[in-house]
Amino acid sequence: MSSSSLVPPESLPSSLVLVGCGKMGGAMLEGWLRMGLSGERVTIVDPNAAHHLVAVCEQHGIALNPSPELIRPPEVLVLGIKPQMLDEASPTLAPLVGPETLVLSILAGKTIADLKARVPSIRSAVRAMPNLPASVLRGVTGVAPSPEVSARQREVAETLLSGVGRVEWLDGEHLIDAVTAVSGSGPAYVFYLTECLARAGAALGLPADLADRLARATVEGAGELLHRSDLPPGALRENVTSPGGTTAAALNVLMRENGLDPLMREAVAAAHRRAGELSG
Ligand SMILES: NC(=O)c1ccc[n+]([C@@H]2O[C@H](COP(=O)([O-])OP(=O)(O)OC[C@H]3O[C@@H](n4cnc5c(N)ncnc54)[C@H](OP(=O)(O)O)[C@@H]3O)[C@@H](O)[C@H]2O)c1
């Protein structure tokens, strides 16, 4: 599911508390407001709220940092803090979790078991791994639910996460590290590909700034084509590769036995290993 347009009001939560509204929390908030979530249903806890966030809250009637005793356990509690802040924030979170509260966590490296160990009142939880393009509402989020998550809670979680892009449900939380290695870290791989393409252009004699612009526009355009097309990337590639032509000459290098494919596998495997090491 992917959307940031208005959604049926019944698939939105009746109440939502967001703890930690930085880059990712702020992007999600923007997505929720765009899809029609009323600001009156939202409470934000972020002690040093930026000026922009204060203005958004005033504009939409969002409660920002009310006294803790005034916050009732919501239908959905979204955790948008940094993973290393979890221990410090846990005492604040405990009173926000009622028996019916769904906890939606985007904390990298923190398992559902980690959350339940720190806040024992948590029953239903979903662990989500969004990626950086969520900041332009074009992210992709891998999501794993705890066994207690109801059909209603799954629908609400999917709706909320679809506010910043595509949502992909996982068969188990163990797959989150693989999602992290592919789509979580993936935007940086594409940025690096763009840098390499620009450097290769400069090596052919193009002015460096022109090579940068050509490489950048190429990746932007190719990404947009992927976005708009239903064809798999391999078909899009074949469509622009004439036998014996220039593209084929380059692909013969990239696709040789020790070319990009094994290199990418090695890189993604390294990210996967590191995600496992950082968990806990
Ligand atoms: N950014 C990404 O691309 C990305 C991708 C996948 C997952 N994530 C996950 O998303 C989460 C947030 O990342 P981010 O990049 O949005 O970080 P961020 O910009 O630093 O946002 C975290 C926010 O939480 C606030 N905060 C700190 N302690 C708090 C507390 N005790 N109670 C309430 N708010 C508190 C921070 O305020 P101060 O700035 O004043 O400390 C900040 O506004 C992380 O867990 C990360 O693993 C991010």
The ligand as an ORCA input file, in Angstrom:
! r2SCAN-3c Opt
* xyz 0 1
  N      16.352      9.059      9.687
  C      16.234      7.908      9.018
  O      16.472      7.800      7.806
  C      15.753      6.652      9.740
  C      15.557      5.470      9.005
  C      15.075      4.348      9.690
  C      14.804      4.411     11.042
  N      15.034      5.556     11.716
  C      14.769      5.587     13.150
  O      13.970      6.686     13.445
  C      14.242      7.121     14.778
  C      14.379      8.626     14.775
  O      15.460      8.984     13.917
  P      15.602     10.476     13.407
  O      16.613     10.455     12.329
  O      14.251     11.069     13.154
  O      16.231     11.129     14.733
  P      16.084     12.627     15.270
  O      15.916     13.568     14.136
  O      17.219     12.856     16.228
  O      14.701     12.582     16.075
  C      14.569     12.115     17.388
  C      13.764     13.146     18.157
  O      13.476     12.631     19.459
  C      13.689     13.691     20.403
  N      13.904     13.130     21.741
  C      15.059     12.793     22.351
  N      14.818     12.297     23.588
  C      13.475     12.300     23.753
  C      12.611     11.905     24.811
  N      13.090     11.368     25.941
  N      11.293     12.051     24.649
  C      10.800     12.571     23.492
  N      11.571     12.979     22.460
  C      12.892     12.831     22.585
  C      14.881     14.386     19.834
  O      15.050     15.655     20.434
  P      16.543     16.280     20.557
  O      16.986     16.532     19.173
  O      16.322     17.500     21.379
  O      17.370     15.219     21.252
  C      14.510     14.468     18.357
  O      13.632     15.538     18.087
  C      15.504      6.402     15.227
  O      15.168      5.436     16.200
  C      16.026      5.753     13.983
  O      16.609      4.495     14.272
  C      15.478      6.696     11.101
*
